Amino acid sequence: MNPTRADQRAKSLRQNPSSTVSTHLCKTLTTTELREQRPTMPSLSVFVTLISLLPLLCHSFSPEAPINRRLLVLLDDLSLQSSHSIFFHSLISRGFDLHFKLADDPTLSLQRYNQYLYDGLVLFSPTAHQFGGALDFQAVLDFVDSGHDLILAAGASASDLVRSIARQCGVDFDEDPSTVVIDHTNYAVLGTQGDHTLIASDDFIQSDVILGKNKIEAPVLFKGIAHSLSASNSLVLKVLSASPSAYSANPNAKLSYPPSLTGSAISLVSVLQARNNARILISGSVDMFSNQLFKSAVQKAGSSKKYEKSGNEQFVTELSKWIFHERGHLKAVNVRHHKVGETDEPAIYRINDDLDYSIEIYEWSGKSWEPYVAGDVQVQFFMMSPYVLKTLATDQKGLYHTSFKVPDVYGVFQFKVEYNRLGYTSLSLSKQIPVRPFRHNEYERFITTAFPYYGASFTTMAGFFIFSIVFMYYNFCLACPLRWCWPATWSFGAKAKNRQASTNLEGVDSNLTCWGQSHINFLKSYKQRHYRQVLCLS
């Protein structure tokens, strides 16, 4: 019997199940194809699996359009789903698909067929000592390393598992599990009594990208444990800090030693953006996300100003927008470079060429891509080190451009754009291009910078010519009072004959005799003058 098309398709899927997503992502079997032949049991199971994965993969997160994201929310108790419903509903209203599960659920898994099932992970399970199913400590770290986002909320008696995940993200919780943050100055007053472990903090990070442009007026209520930032991790930032009077201690025990964390070194909420642009939120309080603190009125101790509603909801909502890339997410497109006056991109440049470089940068606003406007975007023309560093000009519509001259150095260069700004995803772009020297027929006939060398050459030749004339036609006489003498052989007429006759040596120039005789006469006259002076003195 000849195999049917359905059987052949099922066989190919069984042989290469990992290719199901890539090769059959947007393909569905029509009703006509299904009626042609009765599908076998294996092909039917593969078909059902494919249909179940299609909604998941078609709505997964993409940097090109960060929408329709799926979040896995792990809870210690399913009651948190109702006690923190305001926060969860704010995520759902913004288009997120939430999946609630217990932290010890045996069916937990973050990926299937080497494809991640979720785009973000929310851990509201501070007491979980281990996760269920295929989820463990390393799986969470791999999830973040693959570029996905994470919200981790701890609390009193946080487990070692939660502390270990936070430590890998550059955050160290207080080692004593019984400690909480205490502040006798900046605590919230409820009724007539105040709970010194319920902190009212308004020390926010100064960043409109992370917390939004609308200022948070009311203090944020915090009840939980303290953490500090690792000195070895420069990527983690404090978003909500404690006051200088805060400290970490056990409220039910008397202090017998100084607390390990005090003052502004205590961070209540921290964020981290990894080098792969994955974003992480770490909070020492899961109660900070609760409906009770969202709706609670707040009044700081020692202050007469009372707020009808705490700043928790605004703070958490704006912060979650940044964590899940609804704000501060950049993309760069249409990177172009070409010679001035041309439009086509060349395969190679020549030294001293004039070129144009341009790039378009956009920011995700939550619904669409908007032009990103900034004045600090730079491009490097790089080979081992930047030979050219130029700040790009912008047209306020997302286009950045500049022009510069290729340096007088040939080799393999790169156009590099390394953009890192607080709160924004980092951009790292590079494009390789070779640079060649001039060909033998491309040089100028006379190079302007070589004029000094040309002048030196001609000056040397002229000097040598003058020196040769002087050396050949003049003799420098030390004994002659005239200092310069013509050789006798170059004299003419009777004077030459007389000078020739005055010499006593044959074959010797007469001027030599003249020089010798003059020298003898000079010595005689000098001795006579000296002898007379001696006689006069005596």
C-alpha positions in Angstrom: 0.0 0.0 0.0 1.3 3.4 -0.9 1.8 5.8 2.0 -0.7 8.7 2.1 0.3 12.3 2.5 -0.9 12.4 6.1 1.2 9.3 6.9 4.3 10.9 5.3 3.8 14.1 7.2 3.4 12.3 10.5 6.6 10.3 9.8 8.6 13.4 9.1 7.3 15.0 12.3 8.3 11.9 14.3 11.8 11.8 12.8 12.4 15.5 13.5 10.1 16.7 16.3 12.3 19.7 17.0 11.6 21.1 13.5 7.8 21.1 14.2 7.9 24.7 15.3 10.0 26.1 12.5 8.6 24.1 9.6 5.0 23.8 10.6 4.4 26.9 12.7 1.9 28.6 10.4 0.7 25.5 8.5 -2.6 23.8 9.3 -4.2 20.8 7.8 -7.3 21.6 5.8 -10.5 19.6 6.1 -10.2 18.2 2.6 -6.7 16.8 3.4 -8.0 15.1 6.5 -10.9 13.5 4.7 -8.7 12.0 2.0 -7.3 9.3 4.2 -7.9 8.3 7.8 -5.0 9.5 9.9 -3.1 7.0 12.0 -2.9 7.3 15.7 0.7 8.8 15.8 -0.1 11.4 13.2 -3.2 12.4 15.1 -1.2 12.9 18.3 1.4 15.0 16.5 -1.4 17.0 15.0 -2.9 17.7 18.4 0.4 18.7 19.8 1.0 21.1 16.9 -2.4 22.7 17.3 -1.8 23.1 21.1 1.6 24.8 20.4 0.4 27.2 17.7 -1.3 29.8 20.0 1.7 29.7 22.3 4.3 30.3 19.7 2.4 32.7 17.5 2.0 35.1 20.5 5.4 34.8 22.0 7.5 37.8 22.7 9.5 39.4 19.9 11.9 42.3 20.2 10.3 43.7 17.0 6.9 44.0 18.7 6.9 43.3 22.5 3.2 42.5 22.9 1.0 39.4 23.7 3.4 38.1 26.3 2.9 35.0 28.4 3.9 35.1 32.1 4.2 32.2 34.5 3.3 33.2 38.1 4.4 30.9 40.8 2.7 31.2 44.2 3.2 29.7 47.6 -0.6 29.7 48.1 -3.3 30.2 45.5 -4.9 32.7 47.8 -2.3 35.2 46.6 -4.1 35.2 43.3 -7.0 37.1 45.0 -5.1 39.0 47.6 -2.8 40.5 44.9 -5.5 40.7 42.2 -5.1 44.4 41.5 -1.5 43.9 40.4 -2.4 40.8 38.3 -5.4 42.6 36.7 -3.1 45.5 35.7 -0.9 43.1 33.8 -3.9 41.4 32.1 -5.3 44.8 31.1 -2.1 45.5 29.3 -2.3 42.4 27.2 -0.4 39.8 29.3 -1.4 36.2 29.5 -0.9 35.0 33.0 -0.6 31.4 34.1 -0.9 30.8 37.8 0.7 27.7 39.3 1.9 26.5 42.7 5.7 26.6 43.2 5.7 22.8 43.8 3.5 21.9 40.9 4.9 18.6 39.4 4.1 19.7 35.9 6.2 22.9 35.9 8.4 23.4 32.9 9.7 26.6 31.2 10.4 25.1 27.8 9.3 22.4 25.4 11.0 21.2 22.3 13.8 23.7 23.1 11.3 26.5 22.9 10.4 28.6 25.9 6.8 28.5 26.8 6.8 31.8 28.7 8.3 35.2 28.2 8.4 36.3 31.8 8.5 34.7 35.2 6.9 36.0 38.4 8.1 34.4 41.7 5.7 35.1 44.5 6.9 32.1 46.4 9.4 33.3 49.0 9.2 30.2 51.2 9.6 27.6 48.4 12.6 25.4 49.1 12.4 23.8 45.7 10.3 24.0 42.6 8.3 21.2 41.1 8.6 19.5 37.8 11.5 20.4 35.5 12.0 23.8 37.1 15.0 24.3 39.4 17.6 26.9 40.3 19.6 26.5 37.2 16.5 26.5 35.0 15.6 30.0 36.3 19.1 31.3 35.6 19.1 29.8 32.1 15.7 31.5 31.6 17.2 34.9 32.4 20.3 34.2 30.4 18.2 33.6 27.3 16.9 37.1 27.6 13.6 36.7 29.5 12.4 38.8 32.4 12.0 38.0 36.1 10.1 39.4 39.1 11.2 38.0 42.4 9.5 39.0 45.7 10.8 37.7 49.0 9.7 38.2 52.5 10.2 37.1 56.1 11.8 33.6 56.3 12.8 33.6 52.7 14.1 30.2 51.6 17.7 29.5 50.6 16.5 28.9 47.0 15.1 32.4 46.7 18.2 33.9 48.3 20.5 32.0 45.9 18.6 33.3 42.9 18.8 36.8 44.2 22.5 36.4 44.9 23.1 35.4 41.3 21.4 38.6 40.3 23.7 40.8 42.4 21.5 41.1 45.5 22.4 39.9 48.9 19.5 39.5 51.4 20.2 39.7 55.1 21.6 36.4 56.2 19.5 36.3 59.4 16.1 34.9 58.3 14.3 36.5 61.3 15.3 40.1 60.5 13.1 42.7 58.9 13.6 46.3 58.0 12.9 48.6 61.0 12.7 52.4 61.0 11.8 54.5 64.0 11.6 57.7 62.0 10.1 56.9 58.6 7.3 54.5 59.4 3.7 54.6 58.5 1.1 55.7 61.1 -2.1 53.6 61.0 -4.8 55.1 63.3 -3.2 56.1 66.6 -0.4 53.5 66.6 2.5 53.0 64.2 4.2 49.8 63.1 7.9 50.5 62.9 8.3 47.6 60.5 5.9 49.1 58.0 8.2 51.5 56.2 6.9 54.5 54.4 9.6 55.3 51.8 9.8 58.0 49.1 13.4 57.7 48.2 13.0 56.7 44.5 15.5 56.5 41.7 15.6 59.6 39.6 14.7 58.1 36.2 11.7 58.9 34.1 12.4 55.8 32.0 12.1 53.4 34.9 9.4 55.0 36.9 7.6 57.0 34.3 7.2 60.7 33.8 4.4 61.1 36.4 5.9 61.8 39.8 4.9 59.4 42.6 3.5 61.8 45.3 2.6 59.3 48.0 5.1 57.2 49.9 5.4 53.5 49.2 4.5 51.1 52.0 7.1 48.3 52.5 7.0 45.5 55.0 9.7 42.9 54.5 13.4 42.1 54.6 16.4 44.2 53.6 19.0 43.5 51.0 22.2 45.1 49.8 23.8 45.4 46.3 26.8 43.3 45.4 29.9 45.5 44.9 31.0 43.2 42.1 27.9 43.8 40.0 27.7 47.2 38.4 24.4 46.5 36.6 22.1 46.3 39.6 20.4 49.6 40.7 18.4 50.7 43.7 14.9 51.8 42.8 13.5 52.2 46.3 16.0 52.9 49.2 15.6 53.0 53.0 16.2 56.2 55.0 19.4 56.8 56.9 17.6 55.8 60.2 16.6 52.3 59.0 18.3 49.1 60.0 17.8 45.4 59.7 17.1 43.4 62.9 14.7 41.1 64.6 11.8 43.2 66.0 11.0 40.6 68.7 14.5 40.3 70.1 16.8 42.7 71.9 19.8 43.8 69.9 23.0 42.2 71.2 25.3 43.3 68.4 25.2 46.1 65.7 23.0 45.2 62.7 24.7 44.2 59.5 22.6 46.4 57.3 21.9 50.0 58.2 20.9 53.3 56.7 21.0 54.1 53.0 22.9 50.9 52.4 19.6 49.1 52.6 17.8 48.6 49.4 14.1 47.8 49.5 13.5 47.3 45.8 16.3 46.8 43.2 16.3 46.2 39.4 18.9 44.8 37.1 19.2 44.9 33.3 21.6 42.2 32.1 23.9 42.6 29.2 21.5 40.6 27.0 18.8 43.2 28.0 16.9 40.8 30.3 15.3 42.8 33.2 14.9 41.6 36.8 13.0 43.1 39.7 13.9 42.0 43.2 11.8 43.1 46.2 12.2 42.2 49.8 8.4 42.3 50.3 5.7 40.3 48.6 3.2 42.3 50.6 4.2 45.4 48.7 2.1 44.0 45.8 -1.0 43.2 47.9 -4.4 44.9 47.5 -4.3 45.9 51.2 -1.2 48.1 50.8 -2.4 49.3 47.4 -5.6 50.8 48.9 -4.2 51.7 52.3 -4.0 55.4 53.3 -0.5 56.5 54.4 0.9 59.1 56.7 4.6 59.2 57.7 5.4 59.6 61.3 6.1 63.2 62.3 4.3 64.5 59.2 0.8 66.1 59.2 0.3 65.3 55.5 -1.9 62.3 54.9 -2.5 60.5 51.6 -5.7 58.8 50.8 -3.9 56.1 48.9 -0.3 54.9 49.1 2.0 55.1 46.1 2.3 51.3 45.9 0.0 50.8 42.9 1.6 53.5 40.8 5.1 52.5 41.8 4.6 48.8 41.0 2.6 49.4 37.8 5.2 51.8 36.4 8.0 49.6 37.4 6.4 46.5 35.9 6.0 48.4 32.6 9.8 48.9 32.5 10.5 45.3 33.6 8.4 43.8 30.8 9.9 46.2 28.1 6.8 48.4 27.7 9.1 51.3 28.2 12.8 51.9 27.5 13.0 49.3 24.8 15.1 50.5 21.8 15.7 49.0 18.4 18.1 50.1 15.6 17.3 49.6 11.9 18.5 50.7 8.5 22.2 51.0 9.2 23.7 52.5 6.1 27.0 53.9 5.0 28.3 55.1 1.6 30.6 57.6 0.0 29.6 61.2 -0.1 27.6 61.9 -3.2 26.7 58.2 -3.7 23.9 56.0 -2.5 25.2 52.4 -2.9 27.2 50.8 -0.1 30.7 50.0 -1.3 32.5 46.8 -0.5 35.7 48.6 0.3 36.8 52.2 1.1 40.0 54.0 0.2 42.0 56.1 2.7 40.9 59.7 2.9 37.5 59.0 1.4 34.6 61.1 2.6 31.7 59.0 3.7 28.2 59.3 5.2 26.9 57.0 8.0 23.3 56.8 9.2 21.1 54.7 11.5 17.5 54.8 12.6 16.6 54.3 16.3 13.1 53.8 17.7 11.6 53.3 21.1 8.6 51.1 22.0 5.9 53.2 23.6 3.7 50.3 24.7 1.6 50.3 21.6 3.8 51.3 18.7 7.4 52.3 17.8 8.1 56.0 18.2 11.2 57.9 17.1 13.9 58.0 19.8 15.4 61.4 20.3 18.7 61.9 22.1 21.9 63.8 21.6 24.5 61.3 22.9 24.5 58.5 20.2 28.0 58.0 18.9 29.6 55.9 16.2 33.2 54.6 16.2 35.3 53.8 13.2 37.3 51.1 14.9 40.4 49.0 14.3 41.9 47.8 17.6 41.0 51.3 18.9 38.7 54.0 17.6 40.3 56.1 14.9 37.2 58.2 14.5 34.6 59.0 17.2 31.6 61.1 16.1 28.4 62.1 17.8 25.4 61.5 15.5 23.1 64.3 14.6 19.4 63.6 14.6 16.5 64.9 12.6 14.1 64.4 15.5 12.4 61.6 13.6 14.6 58.7 14.5 17.3 59.2 11.9 20.9 59.7 13.1 23.6 60.6 10.7 27.1 62.0 10.4 29.9 62.4 7.9 33.7 62.0 8.3 36.9 61.3 6.4 38.4 57.8 6.4 41.7 57.9 8.3 45.0 57.7 6.5 45.4 54.1 7.7 44.5 51.0 5.8 43.2 47.8 7.3 40.0 46.1 8.4 37.8 48.6 10.2 34.4 48.4 11.9 31.5 50.8 12.2 30.5 50.4 15.9 27.6 51.8 17.8 27.7 51.0 21.6 24.8 52.8 23.3 24.2 52.3 27.0 21.9 54.7 28.8 20.2 54.3 32.2 16.9 52.6 31.8 17.2 51.8 28.1 18.0 48.6 26.4 21.6 48.6 25.2 22.4 48.8 21.5 25.5 47.1 20.2 25.9 47.2 16.5 29.0 46.6 14.4 29.7 46.3 10.6 33.0 45.4 9.1 34.5 47.2 6.2 38.1 47.1 4.7 40.1 50.2 3.9 42.8 50.1 1.1 45.7 52.4 0.4 46.1 54.5 -2.8 47.0 52.6 -6.0 50.2 53.5 -7.7 48.3 55.7 -10.3 46.1 57.4 -7.7 48.7 59.5 -6.0 49.1 63.2 -6.8 52.1 64.3 -9.0 53.3 66.6 -6.2 52.2 66.1 -2.7 51.8 69.3 -0.7 53.1 67.9 2.5 56.3 66.8 0.7 57.3 70.4 -0.4 59.9 70.8 2.4 61.6 67.6 1.2 61.5 68.9 -2.4 63.1 72.2 -1.2 65.7 70.4 0.8 66.7 68.3 -2.2 67.2 71.3 -4.5 68.9 73.3 -1.8 71.4 70.4 -1.3 72.1 70.2 -5.1 72.6 74.0 -5.3 74.9 74.0 -2.3 77.0 71.2 -3.7 77.4 73.0 -7.0 78.6 76.2 -5.2 80.9 74.3 -3.0 82.4 72.5 -6.0 83.1 75.9 -7.8 84.8 77.3 -4.7 86.8 74.1 -4.1 88.0 73.9 -7.7 88.8 77.6 -8.5 89.9 79.1 -5.1 92.6 78.2 -2.6 92.5 79.3 1.0 96.0 80.7 2.0 96.8 80.8 5.7 100.1 82.8 5.3 99.0 85.3 2.7 97.7 88.6 4.1 95.0 88.6 1.3 93.7 85.3 2.7 92.8 84.3 -0.8 95.2 83.6 -3.7 94.8 82.6 -7.3 97.1 79.7 -8.3 100.0 80.9 -10.4 99.2 78.5 -13.2 95.9 80.3 -13.7 97.7 83.7 -14.1 98.3 85.2 -17.6 100.8 87.4 -19.3 104.0 88.8 -17.9 102.8 88.4 -14.3 102.5 84.7 -14.7 106.0 84.5 -16.2 107.6 86.5 -13.4 105.9 84.4 -10.7 107.0 81.2 -12.5 110.6 82.5 -12.6 110.6 83.3 -8.9 110.2 79.7 -7.9 113.3 77.5 -7.3 111.4 74.1 -7.6 110.5 72.6 -10.9 107.0 71.2 -11.2 105.8 73.1 -8.1 103.2 75.8 -8.2 104.8 79.2 -7.6 102.2 80.2 -5.2 103.6 77.6 -2.7 106.9 79.5 -2.7 105.0 82.7 -2.2 103.2 81.3 0.8 106.5 79.9 2.3 108.5 83.1 1.8 105.7 85.2 3.3 105.5 83.0 6.3 109.3 83.3 6.9 109.2 87.0 6.6 106.3 87.1 9.1 108.2 85.1 11.7 111.3 87.3 11.3 109.4 90.5 11.8 107.6 89.1 14.8 110.9 88.0 16.5 112.4 91.4 15.9 109.5 93.3 17.4 109.4 90.9 20.4 113.2 91.4 21.0 112.9 95.2 20.9 110.1 95.1 23.5 112.3 93.0 25.8 115.2 95.4 25.4 113.0 98.4 26.2 111.6 96.7 29.3 115.1 95.9 30.6 
